[in-house]
């Protein structure tokens, strides 16, 4: 029995040996699935049978595919396949959402955005000379006096084009005048390196830049008055004119980089090219808007204003523009027939009542307010880097970096001022109250900051105060800059041209006066801050007392009646020989002729004031 057990034990030993040695048995033993594969192979059919089975399966698959292909439509052409292939990628593009939003944006908002971009380029071309003047003076050996004359030559052209630009905008539409101005100043900017070798040529090129930029504010105001209703006007004006602060910021950032890498001529070529590209884009945009919204396109150049801007006759804000030739009675608005007054239609080509403008106290207050506002802006723009360099003991590079802070604050304030004013108007706050409150913030706030800065000798606190003053001053965008269309949607561009003419004077007078006062006193508080404080206080008083947001009588349809001659004109004409061409007849004849012209254009207006709620 023991022998049998031992024999069985020895018979089982080979099964345990693979654990101790490597050999043929080990390989087989380490393959526990080998027996399973052999068993599976024994159960499989012969290879010939497998081949026949595979062939039958392929035939079945082929016949099934053929049947399915017979049911499918024919393949698309190659170009359609490319489009289908590209669609998923296009949908995944990071700009797809922006393109979709832009396509869905109303045409009037697209025009406002494009107008703001022109203002960005406007100030880029205005500040580029302040950076490039340093290497230019070194190359040509200019003294500081000559360098100052080069910079001030811009304002001579800027001053001369204000009123003509406003009149042209009212006659032709800001849609036409704005790209003409951009093209002029961009070409003149690109020509600066070519004319810089001779001072007269350089003066003319910079004056041409001023001529082109001088028509931009009036043209933009005309566009807003034609296509934007009252309850959205503050926001639109703030967005458009806020582009000036963005342009200052970009100009001060890009110009030094271009000059350091490519030389000072490159900044003029680059910035001039930006403007020419904008002109091409503007024409395409207006064409697209005209195709999508014909009435809005007609409003840009025709005798038309949105109903929401026409006083009591058009209280619905944001109404559809109405063409000058469209019969109001056909729309159930028989009471709105005529021009101006309570009607929804104006004649943009009517004679301009210049005498009525000069008599108007609200417009006079607005012009003085504009002068006070620009005194602060132009003097600070010219002397701020020097002030930081002198008072903070900074080098020019650091002073330039610190000078970027006020434009940033102005951009932030611009984004707050316009929407806040529109929100108050939408809630029923009178337009005049909103305009005066915004202007008081823009004047009294900076006055307090500058008064405190007079007693601080440098330090970071002075930077904070100057930055805060320029930021608060941006509330003028919801005040004086929005007020022209309140007084007269019909002549908004002309009114801005008149007030901006007075606003251009500080560019010539204020900058030089500040330098003279600093030479006499050696104090930045007395030379730079004190004059601005004076103009802030007097400007606030004038605007609060005489300012208005009520549509004025000269906005009526009868410019002849509103354009009565002054007393001194009548007295002077009485001294001239009777019947002379210079006499022009008596005042009554002139007024009668104006009335006949108004009747020929479609009837007299009421001539009464209509309050814009």
C-alpha positions in Angstrom: 0.0 0.0 0.0 2.8 2.3 0.9 4.6 1.4 -2.4 1.5 2.3 -4.3 1.2 5.7 -2.6 4.9 6.4 -3.3 4.5 5.5 -7.0 1.5 7.8 -7.3 3.5 10.6 -5.5 6.5 10.2 -7.9 4.0 10.3 -10.8 2.8 13.6 -9.6 6.3 15.2 -9.2 6.7 16.5 -12.8 3.7 18.7 -12.3 5.6 20.5 -9.4 9.1 20.7 -10.9 8.4 23.8 -13.2 8.5 25.9 -10.1 12.2 25.0 -9.5 13.7 24.8 -13.0 13.4 26.2 -16.5 12.7 23.8 -19.2 10.4 22.7 -21.9 7.9 21.7 -19.4 8.1 25.1 -17.7 7.1 27.0 -20.8 4.1 24.7 -21.2 3.3 24.9 -17.6 3.5 28.7 -17.6 0.8 28.8 -20.3 -2.3 28.0 -18.5 -4.4 28.9 -21.5 -2.6 26.6 -23.9 -4.9 23.7 -23.2 -7.9 26.0 -23.8 -6.5 27.1 -27.2 -5.9 23.5 -28.2 -9.4 22.5 -27.1 -10.8 25.5 -29.1 -8.8 24.5 -32.1 -10.1 21.0 -32.0 -13.6 22.4 -32.0 -13.1 24.8 -34.9 -14.2 23.7 -38.5 -11.5 23.1 -41.1 -9.8 26.0 -42.8 -11.7 25.5 -46.1 -14.9 25.8 -44.2 -13.7 29.0 -42.6 -12.8 30.4 -46.0 -16.2 29.6 -47.4 -17.8 31.1 -44.3 -15.7 34.3 -44.6 -16.5 34.6 -48.3 -20.2 34.2 -47.6 -20.0 36.9 -45.0 -18.2 39.3 -47.3 -20.8 38.7 -50.0 -23.5 39.4 -47.6 -21.8 42.6 -46.4 -21.2 43.8 -49.9 -24.7 43.1 -51.0 -26.0 44.9 -47.9 -23.8 47.9 -48.6 -24.9 48.0 -52.2 -28.5 48.0 -51.1 -27.9 50.8 -48.6 -25.9 52.9 -51.2 -28.8 52.5 -53.6 -31.0 54.2 -51.1 -28.6 57.1 -50.3 -28.7 60.4 -52.3 -25.9 61.2 -54.7 -22.7 62.7 -53.1 -22.5 66.5 -52.8 -20.2 68.4 -55.1 -16.6 69.0 -53.9 -17.1 72.7 -53.0 -20.2 71.8 -50.9 -18.2 69.1 -49.2 -15.5 71.6 -48.4 -18.1 74.0 -46.9 -19.7 71.2 -44.9 -16.3 70.2 -43.7 -15.4 73.7 -42.7 -18.7 74.4 -40.9 -17.8 72.6 -37.6 -14.5 74.5 -37.5 -16.2 77.8 -38.2 -18.7 77.2 -35.4 -15.9 76.4 -33.1 -14.1 79.6 -34.0 -13.6 81.9 -30.9 -14.9 84.8 -33.0 -18.1 83.1 -34.2 -20.0 84.4 -31.2 -18.8 88.0 -31.8 -19.7 87.7 -35.5 -23.2 86.5 -34.7 -23.7 89.3 -32.2 -22.4 91.9 -34.6 -24.8 90.6 -37.3 -27.8 90.8 -34.9 -26.9 94.3 -33.7 -29.2 97.1 -34.9 -27.7 99.4 -37.6 -27.7 102.5 -35.4 -25.5 100.8 -32.8 -23.1 99.7 -35.5 -22.8 103.3 -36.7 -22.2 104.5 -33.1 -19.4 101.9 -32.7 -17.8 102.8 -36.0 -18.0 106.5 -35.1 -16.3 105.8 -31.8 -13.5 104.0 -33.6 -12.9 107.1 -35.7 -12.5 109.1 -32.5 -10.0 106.6 -31.2 -7.9 107.2 -34.3 -8.5 110.9 -34.0 -6.8 111.2 -30.7 -4.1 108.8 -31.7 -3.2 111.2 -34.4 -3.4 114.1 -32.0 -1.0 112.8 -29.4 1.5 111.1 -31.7 3.3 114.4 -32.3 3.7 115.0 -28.5 5.8 111.8 -28.4 7.5 112.1 -31.7 8.5 115.7 -31.1 11.4 114.7 -28.9 13.4 112.7 -31.5 12.2 115.1 -34.3 13.6 118.1 -32.4 16.9 116.2 -31.9 17.1 115.4 -35.6 16.3 118.9 -36.9 17.8 120.9 -34.1 14.6 122.6 -33.1 14.5 124.8 -30.0 11.6 124.3 -27.4 9.9 127.4 -28.9 9.9 125.9 -32.4 8.7 122.5 -31.0 5.9 124.3 -29.2 4.8 126.1 -32.5 4.8 122.7 -34.3 2.4 121.3 -31.7 0.2 124.3 -31.6 -0.2 124.5 -35.4 -2.8 121.7 -35.1 -5.2 124.0 -33.3 -5.2 126.6 -36.0 -6.7 124.2 -38.5 -8.9 122.7 -35.7 -10.3 126.2 -34.9 -11.1 127.1 -38.5 -13.0 123.9 -39.4 -15.5 123.9 -36.5 -18.4 126.0 -37.9 -17.9 124.9 -41.6 -17.8 121.3 -40.5 -21.1 121.8 -38.5 -22.8 123.5 -41.4 -21.6 120.8 -43.9 -22.8 118.1 -41.6 -26.3 119.6 -41.3 -26.4 120.0 -45.1 -24.8 116.7 -46.3 -25.1 114.6 -43.2 -22.4 113.5 -40.8 -22.3 110.2 -42.6 -20.6 112.0 -45.5 -18.6 114.6 -43.6 -17.0 112.2 -41.1 -15.2 110.0 -43.6 -14.0 113.0 -45.5 -12.5 114.4 -42.3 -10.9 111.1 -41.4 -9.4 110.8 -44.9 -8.0 114.3 -44.7 -6.3 114.1 -41.3 -5.0 110.5 -42.1 -3.4 111.6 -45.3 -1.9 114.7 -43.6 -0.6 112.5 -40.8 1.1 110.1 -43.2 2.6 113.1 -45.0 4.3 114.5 -41.9 7.6 112.6 -42.4 7.8 113.9 -46.0 7.2 117.5 -45.1 9.1 117.7 -41.8 12.3 118.9 -43.5 10.8 122.4 -43.9 8.9 124.1 -41.1 6.2 125.7 -43.4 5.4 122.3 -44.8 5.3 120.8 -41.4 3.0 123.5 -40.1 0.7 123.1 -43.0 0.5 119.3 -42.6 -0.3 119.6 -38.9 -2.9 122.3 -39.6 -4.5 120.0 -42.2 -4.7 117.3 -39.5 -6.5 119.9 -37.4 -8.8 120.7 -40.2 -9.8 117.1 -40.7 -10.3 116.4 -37.0 -12.2 119.7 -36.5 -15.2 118.4 -38.4 -15.4 115.1 -36.5 -17.3 116.3 -33.4 -20.0 118.0 -35.4 -20.3 115.1 -37.8 -20.6 112.6 -35.0 -23.2 114.8 -33.2 -25.2 114.9 -36.5 -25.2 111.2 -36.8 -26.4 110.8 -33.2 -29.1 113.4 -33.7 -30.4 111.7 -36.8 -30.5 108.0 -35.7 -30.4 107.9 -31.8 -33.5 108.8 -29.7 -33.3 111.0 -26.7 -33.4 108.3 -24.0 -30.3 106.7 -25.6 -28.4 109.8 -26.6 -26.3 110.3 -23.5 -25.0 106.7 -23.8 -24.2 107.1 -27.5 -22.4 110.4 -27.0 -20.4 109.0 -24.0 -19.4 106.0 -26.0 -18.4 108.0 -29.1 -16.4 110.7 -27.3 -15.0 108.2 -24.9 -13.1 107.0 -27.9 -10.9 110.1 -27.5 -9.6 108.8 -24.1 -9.0 105.3 -25.6 -7.1 107.0 -28.5 -4.9 109.0 -26.1 -4.1 105.8 -24.1 -3.3 103.8 -27.2 -1.3 106.6 -28.8 0.9 107.0 -25.7 1.4 103.2 -25.6 2.1 102.5 -29.3 4.0 105.6 -30.4 7.1 105.0 -28.1 7.3 101.4 -29.2 7.2 102.3 -32.9 9.7 105.1 -32.5 12.1 102.9 -30.5 12.1 100.1 -33.1 11.5 101.7 -36.5 12.1 105.5 -35.9 9.8 108.4 -35.6 8.5 108.4 -39.2 6.9 105.0 -38.6 4.4 106.3 -36.1 2.9 108.7 -38.7 2.8 106.1 -41.4 1.1 103.6 -39.1 -1.5 105.9 -37.6 -2.3 107.5 -41.0 -2.9 104.0 -42.4 -5.3 103.2 -39.6 -7.5 106.1 -40.6 -7.5 105.2 -44.3 -8.5 101.6 -43.4 -11.3 103.0 -41.3 -12.6 105.0 -44.2 -12.9 101.8 -46.3 -14.6 100.0 -43.5 -17.1 102.8 -42.9 -18.2 102.8 -46.5 -18.8 99.1 -46.4 -20.6 99.3 -43.2 -22.9 102.1 -44.4 -23.6 100.1 -47.5 -24.6 97.0 -45.4 -26.8 99.2 -43.1 -28.5 100.7 -46.2 -29.3 97.3 -47.6 -30.7 96.0 -44.3 -32.4 99.2 -43.0 -33.2 101.6 -45.8 -35.0 104.1 -43.6 -32.0 104.4 -41.3 -29.7 104.9 -44.2 -32.0 107.7 -45.5 -31.9 109.3 -42.0 -28.1 109.7 -42.3 -28.3 112.1 -45.3 -32.0 113.1 -45.8 -34.4 115.5 -44.1 -35.3 113.1 -41.4 -35.1 112.6 -37.6 -36.4 109.7 -35.5 -39.9 110.4 -34.2 -38.6 110.0 -30.6 -36.5 113.2 -31.0 -39.3 115.5 -32.2 -40.7 116.7 -29.0 -44.3 116.2 -28.1 -45.2 114.9 -31.6 -42.9 112.0 -31.2 -42.9 110.9 -27.6 -42.3 107.3 -28.4 -38.6 106.9 -27.8 -36.5 105.1 -30.4 -39.2 105.4 -33.1 -38.6 104.6 -36.7 -37.1 107.5 -38.7 -39.6 109.2 -41.0 -38.6 110.4 -44.4 -39.1 114.1 -45.3 -41.1 113.2 -48.3 -43.4 110.7 -46.6 -47.0 112.0 -46.1 -47.7 112.0 -42.4 -51.4 111.6 -42.9 -50.8 108.2 -44.6 -49.6 107.0 -41.2 -52.4 108.5 -39.3 -50.3 111.5 -38.1 -52.1 114.3 -39.9 -51.3 116.6 -37.0 -47.6 116.1 -37.6 -47.6 117.6 -41.1 -44.9 120.3 -41.5 -41.4 120.8 -40.4 -40.0 121.2 -36.9 -42.2 122.2 -34.1 -44.2 119.2 -33.0 -43.7 117.3 -36.2 -41.6 114.3 -36.9 -40.0 115.6 -40.1 -37.4 118.3 -40.5 -35.8 120.0 -43.5 -32.0 119.6 -43.1 -31.3 121.9 -46.0 -33.2 125.0 -44.7 -31.2 128.2 -44.2 -29.4 128.3 -40.9 -30.6 131.1 -38.5 -27.2 132.3 -37.4 -28.6 135.5 -35.7 -31.0 133.4 -33.6 -28.0 131.4 -32.5 -26.1 134.4 -31.4 -29.1 135.8 -29.5 -29.8 132.6 -27.6 -28.6 132.7 -23.9 -28.7 128.9 -23.6 -26.3 128.5 -26.5 -24.1 131.2 -25.1 -23.9 129.5 -21.8 -23.1 126.2 -23.6 -20.3 127.9 -25.6 -18.7 129.3 -22.4 -19.0 125.9 -20.7 -17.3 124.3 -23.6 -14.5 126.8 -23.4 -14.0 126.1 -19.6 -14.1 122.4 -20.2 -11.4 122.4 -22.9 -9.1 124.8 -21.0 -8.7 122.1 -18.4 -8.3 119.3 -20.9 -5.8 121.0 -23.2 -3.6 122.5 -20.5 -3.4 119.2 -18.7 -2.7 117.2 -21.9 0.2 119.5 -22.7 1.7 120.0 -19.3 0.9 116.9 -17.3 4.1 114.9 -18.2 6.2 118.0 -17.3 4.2 118.5 -14.1 4.9 114.9 -13.0 8.5 115.1 -14.0 9.0 118.3 -12.0 6.9 117.7 -9.0 7.6 114.0 -8.5 11.2 114.1 -9.7 10.5 111.4 -12.2 12.4 110.7 -15.4 10.6 111.2 -18.7 9.9 107.5 -19.1 8.3 107.1 -15.7 6.4 110.4 -16.1 4.9 109.1 -19.4 3.8 105.9 -17.6 2.2 107.9 -14.8 0.5 110.0 -17.4 -1.4 107.0 -18.6 -3.4 106.8 -15.4 -5.7 109.8 -16.1 -6.9 108.5 -19.5 -7.7 105.2 -17.9 -9.8 106.9 -15.2 -11.5 108.9 -17.9 -12.4 105.7 -19.8 -14.0 104.3 -16.7 -15.9 107.4 -15.9 -17.1 107.7 -19.5 -18.6 104.2 -19.2 -20.5 105.3 -16.1 -21.7 108.8 -17.1 -23.7 108.0 -20.2 -25.7 105.0 -19.0 -26.4 106.6 -15.7 -27.8 109.7 -17.4 -29.9 107.7 -19.7 -31.2 105.6 -16.8 -32.3 108.7 -15.0 -34.0 110.1 -18.1 -35.8 106.8 -18.6 -37.1 107.0 -15.0 -38.7 110.3 -15.7 -36.1 112.7 -14.4 -36.2 115.9 -16.5 -33.5 116.0 -19.2 -32.4 119.5 -18.1 -31.9 118.3 -14.5 -29.8 115.4 -15.7 -27.6 117.5 -18.0 -26.9 120.1 -15.3 -26.2 117.5 -12.6 -23.7 115.7 -14.9 -22.0 119.0 -15.7 -21.7 120.1 -12.1 -20.1 116.7 -11.3 -17.7 117.3 -14.2 -16.7 120.8 -13.0 -17.1 121.0 -9.2 -15.5 117.5 -8.6 -12.3 118.3 -10.5 -12.2 121.8 -9.0 -12.1 120.3 -5.5 -9.4 117.8 -6.5 -7.2 120.6 -8.0 -7.7 122.9 -5.0 -6.4 120.1 -2.8 -3.5 119.4 -5.1 -2.4 123.1 -4.8 -1.3 122.4 -1.2 0.5 119.1 -1.9 4.1 119.2 -2.9 4.4 116.1 -5.1 3.9 112.6 -3.8 1.6 109.9 -4.8 -1.4 111.8 -3.5 -1.0 114.5 -6.1 -1.1 111.7 -8.8 -4.3 110.4 -7.3 -5.9 113.9 -7.2 -5.0 114.7 -10.8 -6.2 111.3 -12.0 -9.5 111.7 -10.2 -10.0 115.2 -11.6 -9.6 114.0 -15.2 -11.9 111.1 -14.5 -14.7 113.2 -13.0 -14.4 115.7 -15.9 -15.6 113.0 -18.3 -19.1 113.5 -16.9 -19.2 116.4 -19.4 -20.1 113.7 -22.0 -23.5 113.4 -20.3 -23.7 117.1 -19.9 -22.6 119.7 -22.4 -21.7 117.2 -25.2 -25.2 115.8 -25.1 -26.9 119.1 -24.8 -26.7 120.3 -28.4 -29.2 117.8 -29.7 -31.5 118.8 -26.8 -31.5 122.4 -27.9 -32.0 121.6 -31.6 -31.9 118.1 -33.2 -32.2 120.0 -36.5 -29.0 122.1 -36.0 -27.2 119.9 -33.5 -24.0 119.7 -35.7 -24.0 123.4 -36.3 -24.4 124.2 -32.6 -21.5 121.9 -31.7 -19.4 123.5 -34.4 -20.1 126.9 -32.8 -19.4 125.9 -29.2 -16.4 123.8 -30.2 -14.9 126.9 -31.9 -14.8 128.5 -28.5 -13.5 125.2 -27.1 -10.6 125.2 -29.5 -9.3 128.6 -28.3 -7.7 127.2 -25.1 -5.5 125.0 -27.3 -3.9 128.1 -28.6 -4.2 130.5 -25.6 -4.3 128.2 -22.6 -1.2 126.2 -23.2 0.9 129.3 -23.8 -0.6 131.1 -20.8 0.2 128.2 -18.5 3.8 128.3 -19.6 4.1 132.0 -19.1 2.5 131.9 -15.6 4.9 129.1 -14.5 7.8 131.2 -15.7 6.5 134.1 -13.6 5.5 132.2 -10.5 7.4 128.9 -10.5 4.2 127.3 -9.0 2.1 124.6 -10.7 -0.7 125.5 -8.4 -0.9 129.1 -9.6 -0.1 128.3 -13.3 -1.8 125.0 -14.0 -4.5 124.5 -11.4 -5.8 127.9 -10.4 -7.0 129.0 -13.9 -8.8 125.7 -14.3 -10.5 126.1 -10.9 -11.6 129.6 -11.9 -13.1 128.3 -15.2 -14.7 125.3 -13.5 -16.6 127.6 -11.0 -17.7 130.2 -13.5 -18.6 127.6 -16.1 -20.8 125.7 -13.6 -22.6 129.0 -12.6 -23.2 129.9 -16.2 -24.5 126.5 -17.2 -26.9 126.2 -14.2 -28.3 129.7 -14.6 -28.7 130.0 -18.4 -28.3 126.4 -19.6 -31.3 124.6 -21.0 -32.4 121.3 -22.4 -35.6 122.6 -24.0 -35.9 122.8 -27.8 -35.3 126.3 -28.8 -37.4 128.6 -31.0 -34.8 128.6 -33.8 -35.5 124.9 -34.2 -38.9 125.8 -35.7 -39.5 125.3 -39.4 -39.4 129.0 -40.3 -35.8 130.1 -40.2 -36.6 133.4 -41.8 -38.7 134.5 -38.9 -36.2 133.3 -36.4 -33.3 134.9 -38.2 -34.4 138.6 -37.7 -31.5 141.1 -38.1 -29.8 142.7 -35.2 -30.6 146.3 -34.4 -27.1 147.4 -35.4 -27.6 145.7 -38.7 -30.8 147.7 -39.4 -29.1 150.9 -38.3 -26.1 150.2 -40.6 -28.3 149.4 -43.6 -30.3 152.6 -43.1 -27.0 154.5 -43.7 -26.4 152.8 -47.0 -27.8 154.2 -50.3 -31.3 153.0 -51.0 -31.5 150.1 -53.4 -27.8 149.2 -53.0 -26.9 145.5 -53.1 -25.3 145.9 -49.7 -28.4 147.2 -48.1 -30.4 144.0 -48.9 -33.7 145.7 -48.2 -35.3 146.3 -44.9 -35.7 143.7 -42.1 -39.4 143.1 -42.9 -38.5 142.2 -46.5 -35.9 139.8 -45.4 -38.3 138.2 -43.0 -41.0 138.0 -45.6 -38.6 136.3 -48.0 -37.7 133.8 -45.4 -41.4 133.0 -44.8 -41.9 132.5 -48.6 -39.0 130.1 -48.7 -40.4 128.2 -45.7 -43.8 128.0 -47.4 -42.3 126.7 -50.6 -40.6 123.9 -48.7 -43.9 122.7 -47.2 -45.5 125.1 -44.8 -44.7 127.1 -41.7 -44.0 125.5 -38.4 -45.5 126.5 -35.1 -42.3 128.2 -33.9 -43.2 127.3 -30.4 -40.9 125.6 -28.0 -41.5 121.9 -27.4 -40.0 120.3 -24.4 -38.0 117.1 -24.9 -39.0 114.8 -22.1 
